[in-house]
Amino acid sequence: MTATVSNDFFLKERTLPETKSELLGKCFEVWCTSRLTGAPQPAPALFMDLCATLDAGQETESSTPASLLRAIQRGTANLHDLNRRLLAVFGDPDQEAMDGLQQQLERLPYYEKLEHRPLYLREAADKTLVSELLALEAPVFALLDLFDRASPAQYLPELIARENTDLLLLLCPEKISLGLSGKQGKLLTEVLGPGLLRLKGYFKREKDLVRREKYTLSVLREALREKGYLAVQFSVYPPENEGLGHTLLLASKESSAYRGFKEALLPYTTFQEDGIPLFYSNKRKQSQLALFSEQARYTLENLAVELEQQSGAYKYKMIEKVYEEHSLGTDYIRENYVEAFKLLRNRGKVEFLNPKTMQPIKIATATSVVKYRSV
């Protein structure tokens, strides 16, 4: 079991473009490993960045779109064969910035080596082609700034309805209310269903932006769950513990991608004293933590109690397998299961077995088999 190495990126106050630039590449790697390791499909998989100019102020070759194209071009000989299997699609509501982005990317020295030239969602022909590609079964990883920069937003309901779509949604609390009306609000009805009306009603009563964001995330996660998605959120707060931040919501119908997204966020997250990740950066003041009281559901003691109560489901299984089955939809990670079973061992409830010899062992790892003891 590999210990999580802490990353201090968010010890400095970060903007949403900086957060996107830091985390998108890592989530992209998770997605490739989860979705692109099988046999190639006739149609290319799609990576869709629908807020592509969000970090337009960066130097061209260090911008997020350029970095992703470089990863695709270099992927020719690796396990995922990205250059042959993947097509990048860039869109943004700022059409002037999109024009500039396309010109910059076309000047990249490796642009001509891309087997599939990127699509830029400005021309009607490109939009039609993307709709045709989305109708196929190839995997899609789509990034959208849900309530502010989600244009071209017409793809949102279609993306969420697909079986092979993974999502990275960006949310800023001060901009959520702007997306609840007009054309964007109508599109969100197809995503949130009745939750959109609940959200609008809540916003009329509640003016605190942090509580608004919290409620929005709960409604959004519920809507995604009803559509078969597993979601993990990561909130970025200023290091001074004051002011608003922004949130990333990663969602997948594939459990291995979901677990991979969680693990990719661990170097950046704050942890409880018992080792349970909180999935936000920087410690919060107690008054702020009170707004997120649901996180108290996830404690090492609670996990141990659940595992003891579910002995019939997990007896003679490896801890790794228990983690894969039980952790879905929770904040728990692999290391938490090892520690929780150690608590149960110390209480005489379980013992650990070598997975090859099935003989008792003293030191537990993720590969240890759990034997529940009879009362």
Sequence and secondary structure as in RCSB ss.txt:
>XXXX:A:sequence
MTATVSNDFFLKERTLPETKSELLGKCFEVWCTSRLTGAPQPAPALFMDLCATLDAGQETESSTPASLLRAIQRG
TANLHDLNRRLLAVFGDPDQEAMDGLQQQLERLPYYEKLEHRPLYLREAADKTLVSELLALEAPVFALLDLFDRA
SPAQYLPELIARENTDLLLLLCPEKISLGLSGKQGKLLTEVLGPGLLRLKGYFKREKDLVRREKYTLSVLREALR
EKGYLAVQFSVYPPENEGLGHTLLLASKESSAYRGFKEALLPYTTFQEDGIPLFYSNKRKQSQLALFSEQARYTL
ENLAVELEQQSGAYKYKMIEKVYEEHSLGTDYIRENYVEAFKLLRNRGKVEFLNPKTMQPIKIATATSVVKYRSV
>XXXX:A:secstr
        GGGS   HHHHHHHHHHHHHHHHHHHHSSS   SS EEEEETTTTTTTTS GGGSHHHHHHHHHHHG
GGSTT HHHHEEEEE  S HHHHHHHHHHHHTSTTGGG SS  EETTSHHHHHHHHHHHTSS  EEEEEETTTS 
 SGGGHHHHHHSSSEEEEEEE GGGGGGGGSHHHHHHHHHHHTTHHHHHHHHHHH   HHHHHHHHHHHHHHHHH
HTT EEEEEEE  TTS S  EEEEEEESSHHHHHHHHHHHGGG  B TTS B SBSS   HHHHGGGGGGGG  H
HHHHHHHHHTHHHHTTEEHHHHHHHH TTSS  HHHHHHHHHHHHHTTSEEEE TTT  EESS  TT EEEE   
